[in-house]
Amino acid sequence: MTPPSELKADSLGIVESIIMGVAGTAPAYSVEITTSTIVGTAGTLSPASILVCGLVMFGIAYAFINMNRALASAGTSYAWVSMVFGRTLGFFAGWALLVLCCVFMVSAMIPAANATLLIFDRPLMNNVHYVTLIAAGWLTLVSLVVVKGIKLTSYVQVLMTVVEGIILLAIIVAGFVVFPHAPQHAFSWEWFSPFGFTPKVFASSALVAIFFFYGWDVTLNLSEETRDANRTPGRAAFWSMVFLMAFFLVFITLALLGLSDDDIQHFNTNIIFAMAEKLFGPLWGYVAIIAVLLSTVGTVETQMLQFTRTLFAKSRDGALHQRYARLHPRWNTPHIAIFLIWATGLVLLLVSSYLPTINVILQDSITAIGFQICFYLGLTGLACGWFYRAELVRGPWRAATHVIWPVASALFLFFIALSSIPTFDWVTNVVGMGGIAVGAIPLLLNRKRLLRVSPG
């Protein structure tokens, strides 16, 4: 059987694409692990931080939508930045995504394993070897689903996201009924005002808030496998962002109403568990954990899709070795790229169970990933503004959505990333900036390889 050369086209519709975008951001997982961080930084202004950064992300979403109309590519940022600013800068845009997918995917496996053991065998949660084994099991299961094809992957994602959504909706409805009667923080519309920030507080909270919105762009990575590849992924990204902004604003507001500052810091990465237990009792705390588990596994699946599709596109273009562009003859998936991320994940999990410094890297990944998110999304926003610069004279709406908003969002992301560097510890700087810089090695090695194999 001759291996296919292209990904399986027309596999996803608009509904599946929207669900992929929502799942990529992992609503339950994001709220669970970052609420205490953002509240600890911004306090009752956390909703304002979410709102402002959501508007910034809309500018980047428009950049992705517009660039996808010009070129539908599984490589997204890599392909577009290469097209506008050259292959070297495009390589690093794609490399930043590859690195952060790897770090985030592996770090997410630890809470997934913890949630599994919390449900089935709570005493084993503190056993690092059992946690590592369960995490490896989840990583292997997700890899098997992804390698089997995009249709199976989308069906599994839809099922997990629907169950997660039902649980979260029950908590939201009950929260609005119960929490306002005895609020832990007295509600104020000032919670949503960006004018209450000091520059320092805003900068430090913005990097965390940006992490909330990361992952929706997987819809564009799947454009070559989506019906109407130049338009459907963009529409899916837009509606994913609308849903996510509303969800995060609602949930952070409910957390402030229902939980005190001490509660939020005590429960730390178990915020949904705490809210569900307070609303429904201990049993529902465990139901909430199921939602977080499904959300975590779902976002690992989308991270694997982003990683493998970006690696596929870079290899297809010759920016990396051609082996990663090979597709399975039966399943039409970049199986070697999937094997690579699975093997890398297992190695990192194994090392993390023995070296405490690796555990620190995984635990501090939010800020490091936030820096890498700002880098590749910011480059995409600038690429969009430059590519569509002629739109500045074609009406205010086109000027805003094609140039002004994407570029302003990109500059904001770069400002937040650069202003946060002095606040990082050395581990975060090594993972965040070093992870991008190390891309120079494969870039140069691949260029030497191409020089050796090219005639003359």
C-alpha positions in Angstrom: 0.0 0.0 0.0 1.4 3.4 -1.0 1.5 5.8 1.9 -0.6 9.0 1.5 1.1 12.3 1.1 -1.6 14.5 2.5 -3.7 14.5 5.7 -7.2 13.2 5.4 -9.2 16.2 4.1 -12.9 17.0 4.9 -12.9 15.0 8.1 -14.2 17.6 10.5 -17.2 19.9 10.4 -17.9 23.2 12.2 -19.3 21.6 15.4 -16.4 19.2 15.8 -14.0 22.1 15.2 -15.6 24.3 17.8 -15.4 21.4 20.4 -11.8 20.9 19.5 -11.1 24.6 20.1 -12.9 24.5 23.5 -11.2 21.3 24.5 -7.8 22.6 23.5 -8.1 25.3 26.1 -9.2 22.8 28.7 -11.8 24.9 30.6 -12.0 22.7 33.7 -8.3 22.1 33.8 -7.4 25.8 33.3 -9.8 26.9 36.1 -8.7 24.2 38.4 -4.9 24.8 38.3 -4.7 28.6 37.7 -7.5 30.2 39.7 -5.6 30.3 42.9 -2.6 31.8 41.1 -4.5 34.6 39.4 -6.5 35.4 42.5 -3.4 35.5 44.5 -1.9 38.0 42.1 -4.9 40.1 41.1 -7.4 39.5 43.8 -10.9 40.6 43.0 -9.6 42.2 39.8 -9.1 38.7 38.4 -12.2 38.9 36.1 -10.8 42.2 34.7 -7.6 40.5 33.9 -9.4 37.7 32.2 -11.6 40.2 30.2 -8.6 42.3 29.0 -6.5 39.3 28.0 -9.5 37.7 26.3 -9.9 40.9 24.2 -6.2 40.6 23.4 -6.6 37.0 22.4 -9.5 38.0 20.1 -7.0 40.1 18.2 -4.7 37.1 17.8 -7.8 35.0 16.8 -8.5 37.4 14.0 -4.8 37.1 13.0 -5.3 33.3 12.7 -8.6 33.6 11.0 -7.2 36.0 8.4 -4.0 34.1 7.8 -5.9 30.8 7.4 -7.9 32.4 4.7 -4.7 33.2 2.9 -3.1 29.8 3.5 -4.7 26.8 5.2 -1.8 24.9 6.7 -1.4 22.4 9.5 1.7 24.4 10.4 -0.2 27.6 11.3 2.2 30.0 12.9 5.3 28.3 11.4 3.8 28.5 7.9 2.5 32.0 8.1 5.5 33.6 9.8 7.7 31.8 7.2 5.6 33.2 4.4 5.7 36.8 5.7 9.0 37.2 7.5 11.2 34.3 6.2 11.9 30.7 7.0 14.2 31.3 10.0 11.8 33.4 12.0 9.0 31.0 10.9 11.1 28.0 12.2 11.4 29.5 15.7 7.6 30.3 15.7 6.9 26.7 15.0 9.7 25.5 17.4 8.2 27.5 20.3 4.9 25.7 19.8 6.6 22.3 19.7 8.5 23.0 22.9 5.5 24.3 24.9 3.3 21.4 23.6 5.8 19.0 25.0 6.2 20.7 28.4 2.5 21.3 28.8 1.4 17.9 27.7 3.8 16.1 30.1 3.1 18.4 33.0 -0.7 17.9 32.5 -0.2 14.1 32.8 0.8 14.5 36.5 -2.5 16.0 37.6 -4.4 13.6 35.3 -2.7 10.7 37.2 -3.4 12.4 40.6 -7.1 12.8 39.7 -7.3 9.1 38.6 -5.8 7.9 41.9 -7.9 10.4 43.9 -11.0 8.6 42.5 -9.9 5.0 42.7 -7.1 4.8 45.3 -6.5 8.0 47.2 -3.6 6.7 49.5 -1.5 6.1 46.4 -1.6 9.8 45.3 1.7 10.4 47.2 3.5 7.5 45.6 5.5 9.0 42.8 6.0 5.7 41.0 2.3 5.0 40.8 1.6 8.5 39.7 4.3 8.2 37.0 2.9 4.8 35.9 -0.7 6.1 35.6 0.5 9.2 33.8 2.4 7.0 31.3 -0.8 4.9 30.8 -2.9 8.0 30.0 -0.2 9.3 27.6 -0.1 5.9 25.8 -3.9 5.7 25.6 -4.2 9.2 24.1 -1.4 8.5 21.6 -3.2 5.3 20.5 -6.4 7.3 19.9 -4.6 10.1 18.0 -2.6 7.7 15.7 -5.8 5.9 14.8 -7.1 8.9 12.8 -8.7 12.3 13.2 -12.3 11.0 13.1 -11.8 8.7 16.1 -9.9 11.5 17.8 -12.8 13.9 17.3 -15.4 11.4 18.5 -13.5 10.8 21.7 -13.0 14.5 22.2 -16.7 15.3 21.7 -17.8 12.6 24.2 -15.3 13.9 26.9 -16.2 17.5 26.3 -20.0 16.9 26.5 -19.7 15.1 29.8 -17.3 17.8 31.2 -19.7 20.5 30.0 -22.7 18.9 31.8 -20.9 18.7 35.1 -19.6 22.3 34.8 -23.0 23.6 33.8 -24.6 22.0 36.9 -21.9 23.7 39.1 -22.5 27.1 37.4 -26.3 27.0 37.8 -26.1 26.0 41.4 -23.4 28.6 42.1 -25.6 31.4 40.8 -28.5 30.1 43.0 -26.5 29.6 46.2 -23.4 31.8 46.4 -24.9 35.3 46.0 -26.9 34.8 49.2 -23.8 34.6 51.4 -20.9 35.8 49.3 -17.3 35.4 50.5 -16.4 38.6 48.5 -19.1 41.3 48.1 -19.8 41.5 44.4 -18.8 44.7 42.6 -18.8 45.7 39.0 -15.3 47.1 39.7 -14.1 43.4 39.5 -14.4 43.9 35.7 -12.7 47.3 35.4 -9.2 47.3 34.0 -8.6 50.7 35.5 -8.1 49.3 39.0 -4.7 47.7 38.3 -1.3 49.0 39.1 1.1 48.3 36.2 3.0 45.7 38.2 -0.1 43.8 39.2 -1.5 43.9 35.7 1.7 42.6 34.1 2.1 39.7 36.5 -1.6 38.7 36.3 -1.8 39.0 32.5 0.7 36.2 31.9 -1.4 33.9 34.0 -4.6 35.1 32.3 -3.1 34.5 28.9 -2.5 30.9 29.9 -6.3 30.5 30.4 -6.9 31.1 26.7 -4.1 29.0 25.3 -5.1 26.1 23.0 -8.1 27.2 20.9 -5.8 27.5 17.8 -5.7 23.7 17.4 -8.7 24.3 15.1 -6.4 26.0 12.7 -3.8 23.2 13.0 -6.5 20.8 11.8 -7.5 23.0 8.8 -6.2 20.6 6.2 -8.5 18.0 7.8 -11.5 20.2 8.0 -14.3 20.9 5.5 -14.0 24.3 3.8 -10.4 24.5 5.1 -10.0 28.3 4.6 -13.1 29.3 6.5 -14.5 26.6 8.8 -11.5 26.5 11.2 -11.6 30.3 11.5 -15.2 30.4 12.4 -14.6 27.6 14.9 -11.8 29.6 16.5 -14.0 32.6 16.8 -16.9 30.8 18.5 -14.5 28.9 20.7 -13.1 32.2 22.0 -16.6 33.6 22.6 -17.5 30.6 24.7 -14.3 30.5 26.6 -14.3 34.2 27.5 -17.8 33.8 28.9 -17.0 30.6 30.7 -13.9 31.9 32.4 -15.5 35.2 33.4 -18.4 33.3 34.9 -16.4 30.8 36.8 -13.8 33.2 38.2 -16.7 35.4 39.4 -18.4 32.4 41.0 -15.1 31.3 42.7 -14.8 34.8 44.2 -18.4 34.7 45.4 -18.3 31.2 46.8 -14.8 30.9 48.2 -12.8 33.1 50.6 -9.2 34.0 49.9 -8.1 31.4 52.5 -10.3 28.8 50.8 -8.8 29.6 47.3 -5.2 29.3 48.6 -6.0 26.2 50.7 -7.6 24.3 47.8 -5.0 25.7 45.4 -5.3 23.3 42.4 -8.6 21.9 43.5 -10.9 24.9 43.0 -13.7 23.1 41.2 -13.6 20.3 43.8 -14.0 22.9 46.5 -16.9 24.6 44.8 -18.8 21.4 44.0 -18.3 20.1 47.5 -19.6 23.3 49.0 -22.6 23.3 46.7 -23.6 19.6 46.6 -21.6 17.8 49.3 -18.6 15.4 49.2 -19.8 13.1 46.5 -20.1 15.9 44.0 -16.5 16.8 44.7 -15.5 13.6 43.1 -17.8 14.2 40.2 -16.0 17.5 39.7 -12.7 15.6 39.6 -14.1 13.5 36.7 -14.7 16.8 34.8 -11.1 17.9 35.5 -9.8 14.5 34.5 -11.7 14.6 31.2 -10.6 18.2 30.5 -7.0 17.3 31.2 -7.0 14.2 29.0 -8.8 16.2 26.3 -6.2 19.0 26.3 -3.4 16.5 26.1 -5.1 15.1 23.0 -5.3 18.5 21.4 -1.7 19.3 22.4 -0.6 16.1 20.7 -2.5 17.2 17.6 -0.9 20.6 17.5 2.6 19.1 18.1 2.3 16.5 15.4 0.6 18.7 12.8 3.2 21.4 13.2 6.0 18.9 13.1 4.4 17.3 10.0 4.2 20.7 8.2 7.8 21.7 9.1 9.1 18.3 7.8 7.0 18.5 4.7 8.6 21.8 3.9 12.1 20.6 4.6 12.6 22.6 7.7 13.1 19.4 9.7 13.9 15.8 8.6 11.4 14.4 6.1 10.7 11.3 8.3 8.2 13.3 10.4 6.1 14.1 7.4 5.4 10.4 6.6 1.8 9.4 7.0 0.5 6.0 8.1 -0.9 4.1 5.0 -4.1 3.1 6.7 -4.8 5.9 9.3 -3.5 8.9 7.4 -1.8 10.3 10.5 1.8 11.4 11.0 2.6 8.3 13.0 6.3 8.9 13.4 5.7 12.4 14.8 3.1 10.9 17.2 5.6 8.2 18.3 8.2 10.9 18.9 6.0 12.9 21.3 4.9 9.7 23.0 8.5 8.6 23.6 9.6 12.1 24.7 6.7 12.2 27.1 7.6 8.8 28.6 11.2 9.9 29.1 10.3 13.2 30.8 7.8 11.4 33.0 10.4 8.8 34.0 13.1 11.4 34.7 10.6 13.5 36.7 10.0 10.6 39.1 13.6 10.6 40.1 15.0 14.1 39.7 13.3 16.8 41.9 14.5 19.6 39.6 12.5 18.2 36.7 9.4 18.2 39.0 10.1 21.8 39.7 10.2 22.5 35.9 6.9 20.8 35.4 5.2 22.5 38.3 6.5 26.0 37.2 5.5 25.3 33.6 2.6 27.8 33.5 4.8 30.9 33.5 7.4 29.3 31.1 4.6 28.2 28.7 3.1 31.7 29.0 6.3 33.2 27.7 6.4 30.8 24.7 2.7 31.4 24.0 3.4 35.1 23.8 6.3 34.5 21.4 4.6 32.4 18.7 1.2 34.1 19.0 2.8 37.5 18.9 4.8 36.7 15.8 1.6 35.5 14.1 -0.2 38.8 15.0 2.7 40.8 13.5 2.7 38.6 10.4 -1.0 39.2 9.9 -0.7 42.9 10.2 2.2 43.1 7.7 0.6 40.7 5.2 -2.7 42.6 5.2 -1.3 46.1 5.6 -3.1 47.2 2.4 -6.4 46.7 4.3 -5.7 49.9 6.3 -7.3 52.0 3.6 -10.2 49.7 2.9 -12.5 50.7 5.7 -12.3 50.9 9.5 -13.6 47.3 10.3 -11.1 45.6 7.9 -8.3 47.9 9.1 -9.1 46.9 12.7 -9.6 43.2 12.3 -6.8 42.6 9.8 -4.1 45.0 11.0 -4.7 47.2 14.1 -6.2 44.7 16.5 -3.8 41.8 15.6 -0.7 44.0 15.8 -1.8 45.7 19.0 -2.4 42.3 20.6 1.0 41.1 19.4 2.8 44.1 20.9 0.9 43.6 24.1 2.0 39.9 24.3 5.6 40.8 23.7 5.4 43.6 26.3 4.0 41.1 28.9 6.6 38.5 28.1 9.5 40.8 28.2 8.3 42.6 31.4 7.9 39.3 33.1 11.5 38.1 32.5 13.0 39.8 35.6 10.4 38.2 37.8 11.2 34.6 36.6 13.4 32.3 38.5 16.3 30.6 36.7 14.3 27.4 36.1 11.4 29.4 34.4 13.9 31.3 32.3 15.7 28.2 31.2 12.4 26.5 30.2 10.8 29.6 28.7 13.6 31.3 26.8 16.1 28.4 26.6 13.4 26.1 25.2 13.0 28.5 22.2 16.8 29.3 21.9 17.7 25.6 21.7 15.8 25.5 18.4 18.9 26.9 16.8 20.5 23.5 17.0 18.0 21.5 14.9 17.7 24.5 12.5 21.5 24.5 11.8 21.8 20.7 11.8 19.0 20.5 9.2 20.6 23.1 7.0 23.9 21.2 7.1 22.0 18.0 6.2 20.3 19.7 3.3 23.6 21.0 2.0 25.1 17.4 2.1 22.2 15.8 0.2 21.7 18.6 -2.4 23.4 18.0 -5.7 26.5 20.2 -6.3 
